[in-house]
């Protein structure tokens, strides 16, 4: 669980202490809080400490277990990693995703990219204004 400390009383040494140790925070923000900075930090914390950390953990387990490329576990990890990258690219972006370009880059078909984007929108991780999935650039 990512922890964000917001404080108006911590000096630099206090902020560093809050970010170190076994019960440390992932981020420290100084008051007064800029709402845009807070929002950006929350998104970053959820991406890196949430989904990003899950992808890293699963990849580590795959290496330890020597999971084959076609195994369901490997496919699940690849899907999460792809969705994390899509989230990083398109959250807050004004441009529409190009399905053909993304499919080529990730070595999957356009239908898979469309499904990943739909999943991210349905989970509330991407704004639906990024695309109406019927009009995403092919």
Secondary structure, DSSP 8 states (H G I E B T S, - for coil): ---EEEESS--HHHHHHHTSSTT--SEEEESS--HHHHHHHHHHHIIIIIIHHHHHHHHHHHHHHT--TTSHHHHHHHHHHHHHHHHHHHTT--S--BHHHHHHHHTS-HHHHHHHHHHHHHTTSS-GGG--TTSSB-
